[in-house]
Amino acid sequence: MNANMEKENMSRKRFIFSEIILILAAVLLIAAGSCYRSILSFFTSGTDPNTLGPSDLGKTFSFKCEPYFVEAGEHDFLLNYSDDDGNGLSFYVSVPPELSRRFYTRCINMSGTYQGVLRPAGKDTKQASFAALEDYYTRLAEITGDSTLVSDPEFTESLQECVADYSIELVSLNDAPSSVPKYIIFAAGAILALTFIFRLIARIAKTTALKVAAIALAPVLLVAIVLTVITFNKIRTVASVKNVGPGIYSMNFYADPKTDKLLQSDISTVDDLISWIIDEQLYGLPVTVDESNYGCATFTCTSPDGDTLFGRNYDYRDTDTLVIYTDPKDGYASYALADMTVLGVGEYGIDPLSPSGRAYMLAAPYICLDGVNEKGLAAGILELTIGELHQDNGKPDLLIYCAIRAMLDNCANVDEAVALLSSYDIHSSIGVSYHLHIADGSGRSVVVEWLDGQMAVNELSAATNSVLTPGDHFNEGDPDLRLRILTNTLQSNDGILTEEDARDLLDAVSQQNYTEWSCVYNLNRFEVYVYIDEDYGTPYIFGGT
């Protein structure tokens, strides 16, 4: 009998040992699924351009999409190909316009390879490469506040030495690896790990694996049900994200935007805003906000039917657009537009329809740049390069990026919007200020600015990127012909334009290849026509009563 017990114990130990090994193998499978793209990238073969010479000029090679790059033009890039010791050169890669976004995304994700022809780098190409590197390190110095490196003549000389004598002409992108195997490997690893764990517990407890699974999964299922109930509106929100056209997405924000709590949180910096969003909407999921400079134009007019129209151009680098519909319980329904690239989502970042891309969209209502609510209040934010704005009048703090959301949710007309803004000390960041163009269905239109710590309200019907308040600061910023075109067109038509005329006026003041979206808002019909990438023949229509 002792021999049998000893044999059984040995068998039991072998089983436990083998199950632990299998569990570890399953965990490794889960890790492989999580790191699928990185692992695949490690084994992806590509020609190292540093090994090529004059005899290779004009030949086509397969190169890896490297994550170490800077933008060197509207569609071109400077890619650094280095070994583990950092030895290597930066190659100018000329990219066809139709492939630039996809190429950018591939490089960011270290995903796949591309076909390119090796060309000699002429004088102009080398100068463009050096300028791109110099601009990158200059901006880096501005961010870090340390300019000692870029001011060193030896550093400038070393940058010139980093530029390769050859350039690469991108011909095509090879097929990107599918994400499907990643999820299959991850799911298989998770299922196997749970199966082996249940078998191990069952053997130790001398019961069946099925009973162990039922006991183990019951509390998990209960927690899952509770979490689903709590997060139901957020789940509905991320599930509502859809692609409605090239470069444009829409989302219904069913969750509570908590605007009142936002206004009570003394948010004066972007870091404050990010922390608030993470705590209130993302359950700790980290998110970044990429602040950049942009130029815009806005105007108001009256349609022949008597409706108030609000026109808006958003001028920025290539980006994707998100149209957000919100209908808060204690506020007004609204449509607003956000730049998805600010959140790292879109063609140049995370796939908007991926689980993580959808999750990041929960932050979008707080970075809206223009919009209209059901009461007919419309607003747009426009940049002023006149230094940062930081009021200090003893009032609660409010970051100006939050102002659009606050006004759309809480204000029915211009007077209420101005009253809300005057209740806070307004702040900006990245070395610039902003002004707000606000209008309502009655036809009233104002441009609100902050100068020398004080708020100024101007009864105006057009704005671009220069100061409009009469006085010492008038015309500071970036004055140009766009404002004159807007005001002259409105004056010559007595402020009356059809929606098609308003669209054409936005076209007239658009920045060639730089205007990402144009909107014509009808404030009386709660309707917006959105035009993407200067395609004024293709409107995307939202709302309408």
HELIX and SHEET records of a PDB file:
HELIX    1   1 ASN A    2  SER A   34  1                                  33    
HELIX    2   2 TYR A   36  PHE A   43  1                                   8    
HELIX    3   3 PRO A   49  THR A   51  5                                   3    
HELIX    4   4 PRO A   54  ASP A   56  5                                   3    
HELIX    5   5 PRO A   97  LEU A   99  5                                   3    
HELIX    6   6 SER A  100  ILE A  108  1                                   9    
HELIX    7   7 LYS A  123  THR A  144  1                                  22    
HELIX    8   8 PRO A  153  CYS A  162  1                                  10    
HELIX    9   9 VAL A  180  ALA A  205  1                                  26    
HELIX   10  10 ALA A  209  ILE A  230  1                                  22    
HELIX   11  11 PHE A  232  ALA A  239  1                                   8    
HELIX   12  12 THR A  259  LEU A  263  1                                   5    
HELIX   13  13 VAL A  270  GLU A  280  1                                  11    
HELIX   14  14 MET A  340  LEU A  343  5                                   4    
HELIX   15  15 PRO A  355  TYR A  360  1                                   6    
HELIX   16  16 MET A  361  ILE A  367  5                                   7    
HELIX   17  17 ILE A  400  CYS A  402  5                                   3    
HELIX   18  18 ALA A  403  ASN A  410  1                                   8    
HELIX   19  19 VAL A  414  SER A  422  1                                   9    
HELIX   20  20 LEU A  481  SER A  492  1                                  12    
HELIX   21  21 GLU A  499  ALA A  508  1                                  10    
SHEET    1   A 6 THR A  60  LYS A  64  0                                        
SHEET    2   A 6 THR A 113  PRO A 120 -1                                        
SHEET    3   A 6 VAL A 163  LEU A 173 -1                                        
SHEET    4   A 6 GLY A  88  SER A  94  1                                        
SHEET    5   A 6 PHE A  77  SER A  82 -1                                        
SHEET    6   A 6 PHE A  69  GLU A  71 -1                                        
SHEET    1   B 9 LYS A 242  GLY A 245  0                                        
SHEET    2   B 9 ILE A 248  PHE A 253 -1                                        
SHEET    3   B 9 THR A 321  THR A 326  1                                        
SHEET    4   B 9 SER A 334  ASP A 339 -1                                        
SHEET    5   B 9 CYS A 368  ASN A 373 -1                                        
SHEET    6   B 9 ALA A 378  LEU A 384 -1                                        
SHEET    7   B 9 SER A 433  ALA A 439 -1                                        
SHEET    8   B 9 SER A 445  LEU A 451 -1                                        
SHEET    9   B 9 GLN A 454  ASN A 458 -1                                        
SHEET    1   C 6 ALA A 462  ALA A 463  0                                        
SHEET    2   C 6 GLY A 295  THR A 302 -1                                        
SHEET    3   C 6 THR A 308  ASP A 315 -1                                        
SHEET    4   C 6 THR A 515  ASN A 522 -1                                        
SHEET    5   C 6 GLU A 527  ILE A 532 -1                                        
SHEET    6   C 6 TYR A 540  GLY A 543 -1                                        
SHEET    1   D 2 ASP A 397  LEU A 399  0                                        
SHEET    2   D 2 ASP A 425  HIS A 427  1                                        
END                                                                             
